[in-house]
Amino acid sequence: MLKAIILVGGPMKGTRFRPLSLELPKPLFPVAGFPIIYHHIEACSQVPDLREILVIGFYQPNEALNKFIMQSQQEFQIQIRYLQEYTALGTAGGIYHFRDQILTGNPEMFFVMNADVCGDFPLMEMLNFHRSKGEGAYGTILATEATRQQSLTYGCIVENKDTHEVLHYVEKPETFVSPTISCGIYLFSPHIFKTLEVTFKKNLEDNYNFDFQTPSKEVIRLEQDIFIPMAGTGQLFVFSTSRFWSQIKSAGAAVYANRHYLAIYQRTHPERLAKNCEGKPRIIGDVFIHPTAIVHPTAVLGPNVTIGRNVTVCEGVRVRETIVLEGATLQAHCCVLHSIVGWHSTVGMWTRVEGTPNDPNPNKPFAKLEIPCMFSTDGKLNPSITVIGSNVQVPPEVIILNSIVLPHKDLNGCYKNQIIL
């Protein structure tokens, strides 16, 4: 029997994802028509004998989260439970805190997946690889390759090329260590709890000084506190993948993930992609249209567009590389490019909403999506995709370029490179 754990963090996280995470926990943000963690759960449901998924985080249980878990349980016929941390415990602290829940039923192994990554997860291949390493293997890290410069912003792994044992692990090194980076997806045997217990007790001992100003040491970081000491012991291995993988740290990353998940649908769920046919809008490339959306047949959508639930797209509208969220309205002849249109927002007639994509360099093999600083060194907003928050009214015949609009705004003109508070 197997289990999976999805680490979703909490409301203090995801600040770079605002204003989209103001309305909804970031893990529930829809990418390619479904919440981010839906894609994790779908990947887990295809692993034979995986019986339970535990979602661990410190969000207060809320209606959106409860409803999502109930619907996912029914759809995938798999038990899913949300376990709330009493405070942020770090990437391994929650796993150790809920160890009894994880070990109930005596699972052979369990996956651990960070919610803020997306990809074509090779879980079965990882499982077979881990099993081939025998009893001595406590954990396997899913890894991919990055450029030398980009590797400095990830956890870097030095491996034995013959046995794939992790020899050295460094989290966000200052100088180049290895182009092999961790994907934030792991597979552990229950033996890992011995290592977690040693770390937890050591942290308690270190903290036993009655200094109320010292922060609590209940936090255990999987990467720094567990992987670094385990490297070179013969207990930690790495499984490399060349499939699509990316982090989702910002709105731009969500649009990038949307493109790739739509492309994956061609192989896994072709029925989810819109087709060109008589009396329907013109479709270019991969497009997802929710069945409840109303789209005028003169609209042109694609490539890489997601139209959400109860969206209205009027005549002559052009949409490209964009996510349109539930209840939004795109009025006649507007043009929306490289953007996210928020829940229940309206884009007026003949208006142009456009952002600037920040895609990986196509000329560099293994290049990953860069998450640039929001502001340049001289204090100007760096060009990025345009994000329209929820319940925003964009008037007719204006241009909104490279801007972020917070929720509940009635705009009254053109904006370029601005955050509209």
Salt bridges, closest charged atoms under 4 A:
GLU42 OE2 - HIS269 NE2 2.73
GLU42 OE2 - ARG272 NH2 3.05
ASP49 OD1 - ARG51 NH2 2.90
GLU52 OE1 - LYS3 NZ 2.88
GLU52 OE2 - ARG81 NE 2.82
GLU108 OE1 - ARG131 NH2 2.85
ASP116 OD2 - LYS249 NZ 2.71
ASP120 OD1 - ARG243 NH1 3.51
ASP120 OD2 - ARG267 NH2 3.06
GLU125 OE2 - ARG243 NH2 2.59
GLU135 OE1 - HIS191 NE2 3.79
GLU159 OE2 - LYS161 NZ 3.58
GLU159 OE1 - HIS164 ND1 2.89
GLU171 OE2 - LYS172 NZ 3.82
GLU197 OE2 - LYS201 NZ 2.85
ASP206 OD2 - LYS202 NZ 3.20
ASP225 OD1 - ARG221 NH2 3.19
GLU271 OE2 - HIS269 ND1 3.01
GLU321 OE1 - ARG259 NE 3.48
GLU354 OE1 - ARG352 NE 2.89
ASP359 OD2 - ARG259 NH2 2.78
